[in-house]
Amino acid sequence: MIIGGLPGSGKTHLGAMLSEQVGLFLDKDTVSRFFSEFLLEILGKSPNDRESPEYLEKVRPLEYKTLIKIAKDNLAASHSVVCSAPFIKEFCDSDWVEKMQVDAELSDSTCYFLWMNSDEETLHERIRNRNAGRDLWKLANWNTWYASVPKDPPTVTIPDLVVFDNRMTAGVSLQQQIATFLAHL
């Protein structure tokens, strides 16, 4: 399972809940935080930087490659894996989506793409409340950041994308949405 969504949408929470039922949980921030911060400092950037060209071109690709490599190694060892990261760029790339599906099939697995959906108010509150250094730029430049991110799930490249509604005003609890999803596996 690959969980994508905007920062603050609840991907890590969803991944942790799903992993209780289906397998190993890998969160990009947990997997890559220490080496990302180290590399950013070597590049002369703040360890909290997530917006500069240096981060986007040099560090971010390593984070995602590392996360996916660990997931593939575990799939090859017959372990189910739940991965959590924004995956915004990746979910919009049909070649990347197809490669993940093929790689899963080669390990006798099925790749499920999940999207954690939320609204601006919920995202802003959650990002503010988690008080993470990597969010400082987003919070200081909220309108600019929020205008730059996709508002809709990437269903064009992933027609069978499973969308979870994690707004504070969601009509169905996340627990119930998870139960419904798991019942259809």
C-alpha positions as CSV (number, residue, x, y, z in Angstrom):
1,M,0.0,0.0,0.0
2,I,1.3,3.4,-0.9
3,I,-0.3,6.3,0.9
4,G,-0.1,9.8,-0.6
5,G,-1.5,13.1,0.4
6,L,-0.7,16.7,1.4
7,P,1.4,17.4,4.5
8,G,-0.8,17.4,7.5
9,S,-3.5,15.3,5.9
10,G,-3.0,12.3,8.2
11,K,-1.0,9.9,6.1
12,T,1.2,8.8,9.0
13,H,-1.8,8.2,11.2
14,L,-3.5,6.2,8.4
15,G,-0.4,4.2,7.7
16,A,0.1,3.3,11.4
17,M,-3.6,2.2,11.6
18,L,-3.4,0.1,8.5
19,S,-0.1,-1.5,9.5
20,E,-1.7,-2.9,12.6
21,Q,-3.8,-5.0,10.3
22,V,-1.6,-5.7,7.2
23,G,2.1,-5.3,7.8
24,L,5.2,-3.3,8.1
25,F,4.8,0.5,8.2
26,L,7.4,2.8,6.5
27,D,7.0,6.5,6.8
28,K,9.2,8.7,4.7
29,D,9.9,11.2,7.4
30,T,11.0,8.5,9.8
31,V,13.1,6.6,7.2
32,S,14.9,9.7,5.9
33,R,14.9,12.4,8.5
34,F,18.4,12.1,9.8
35,F,20.2,11.7,6.5
36,S,18.0,14.4,4.9
37,E,18.9,16.9,7.7
38,F,22.6,15.9,7.4
39,L,22.7,16.3,3.6
40,L,20.9,19.7,3.8
41,E,23.5,21.0,6.3
42,I,26.3,19.8,4.0
43,L,24.6,21.7,1.1
44,G,24.5,24.8,3.3
45,K,20.8,24.7,3.9
46,S,18.6,24.6,7.0
47,P,17.9,21.0,8.1
48,N,14.3,22.0,8.0
49,D,14.4,23.1,4.3
50,R,11.8,21.3,2.2
51,E,11.3,23.9,-0.5
52,S,14.7,24.9,-2.0
53,P,16.0,23.6,-5.3
54,E,18.8,21.8,-3.4
55,Y,16.2,19.9,-1.4
56,L,13.9,19.2,-4.3
57,E,16.6,18.2,-6.7
58,K,19.2,16.5,-4.5
59,V,17.7,15.3,-1.2
60,R,14.0,14.5,-2.0
61,P,14.9,12.0,-4.7
62,L,17.1,10.1,-2.2
63,E,14.3,10.1,0.4
64,Y,11.9,8.5,-2.0
65,K,14.4,6.0,-3.5
66,T,15.4,4.9,0.0
67,L,11.7,4.5,1.1
68,I,10.8,2.5,-2.0
69,K,14.0,0.3,-1.8
70,I,13.2,-0.7,1.8
71,A,9.6,-1.4,0.8
72,K,10.7,-3.6,-2.2
73,D,13.2,-5.5,-0.1
74,N,10.5,-6.3,2.4
75,L,8.0,-7.3,-0.3
76,A,10.7,-9.6,-1.7
77,A,10.9,-11.2,1.8
78,S,7.1,-11.7,1.7
79,H,6.3,-8.9,4.1
80,S,3.3,-6.7,3.4
81,V,4.3,-3.0,3.4
82,V,2.4,0.2,4.0
83,C,4.4,3.3,2.8
84,S,3.5,6.9,3.7
85,A,4.9,10.0,2.0
86,P,3.3,12.9,0.1
87,F,3.9,11.1,-3.2
88,I,2.3,14.2,-4.9
89,K,4.7,14.2,-7.9
90,E,4.8,10.4,-8.1
91,F,1.1,9.8,-8.1
92,C,0.8,12.2,-11.0
93,D,3.3,10.3,-13.0
94,S,1.6,7.4,-14.8
95,D,5.0,5.7,-15.6
96,W,5.9,5.7,-11.9
97,V,2.5,4.3,-10.9
98,E,2.8,1.5,-13.5
99,K,6.3,0.7,-12.3
100,M,5.1,0.3,-8.7
101,Q,2.3,-2.0,-9.9
102,V,4.7,-4.1,-12.0
103,D,7.3,-4.3,-9.1
104,A,4.5,-5.4,-6.7
105,E,3.3,-8.1,-9.2
106,L,6.9,-9.4,-9.5
107,S,6.8,-10.0,-5.7
108,D,3.4,-11.7,-6.0
109,S,1.8,-8.7,-4.4
110,T,-0.9,-6.1,-5.3
111,C,-0.1,-2.4,-5.1
112,Y,-2.9,-0.3,-3.6
113,F,-2.7,3.4,-4.0
114,L,-4.4,5.4,-1.2
115,W,-4.9,9.1,-0.9
116,M,-5.5,11.0,2.3
117,N,-7.8,13.9,1.5
118,S,-8.3,16.9,3.6
119,D,-9.3,20.5,3.4
120,E,-7.2,23.7,4.0
121,E,-8.5,24.4,7.5
122,T,-7.8,20.9,8.7
123,L,-4.3,20.9,7.1
124,H,-3.4,24.2,8.5
125,E,-4.5,23.2,12.0
126,R,-2.7,19.9,11.9
127,I,0.5,21.3,10.6
128,R,0.5,24.1,13.2
129,N,-0.2,21.6,16.0
130,R,2.5,19.1,15.1
131,N,5.1,21.8,15.5
132,A,7.7,20.3,13.2
133,G,10.6,22.4,11.9
134,R,10.1,21.1,8.4
135,D,6.8,23.0,8.4
136,L,8.1,26.4,9.3
137,W,8.3,27.7,5.7
138,K,4.8,26.4,4.9
139,L,3.3,28.1,7.9
140,A,5.1,31.4,7.3
141,N,4.1,31.3,3.6
142,W,0.8,29.5,4.0
143,N,-1.1,31.2,1.1
144,T,1.8,30.7,-1.3
145,W,2.3,27.1,-0.3
146,Y,-1.3,26.1,-0.3
147,A,-1.8,27.7,-3.7
148,S,1.0,25.6,-5.1
149,V,-0.3,22.2,-4.0
150,P,-3.0,20.0,-5.8
151,K,-6.4,20.2,-4.1
152,D,-7.9,17.1,-5.7
153,P,-6.8,13.4,-5.5
154,P,-4.8,12.3,-8.6
155,T,-7.5,10.0,-10.0
156,V,-6.5,10.7,-13.6
157,T,-3.2,8.7,-13.3
158,I,-4.7,6.3,-10.8
159,P,-8.3,5.4,-11.7
160,D,-8.6,2.9,-8.8
161,L,-7.2,5.3,-6.2
162,V,-8.7,4.7,-2.8
163,V,-9.5,8.1,-1.2
164,F,-9.9,8.5,2.5
165,D,-11.7,11.6,3.8
166,N,-9.7,12.9,6.8
167,R,-11.3,16.4,7.1
168,M,-12.3,17.3,10.6
169,T,-15.9,17.5,9.2
170,A,-15.8,14.1,7.5
171,G,-19.1,12.3,7.5
172,V,-17.6,8.9,8.2
173,S,-14.9,8.2,10.8
174,L,-11.4,7.2,9.6
175,Q,-11.7,4.0,11.5
176,Q,-14.9,3.1,9.6
177,Q,-13.3,4.1,6.2
178,I,-10.4,1.8,7.1
179,A,-12.7,-1.1,8.0
180,T,-14.6,-0.7,4.8
181,F,-11.4,-0.7,2.7
182,L,-9.9,-3.7,4.5
183,A,-13.2,-5.6,4.1
184,H,-12.8,-5.3,0.3
185,L,-9.2,-6.6,0.1
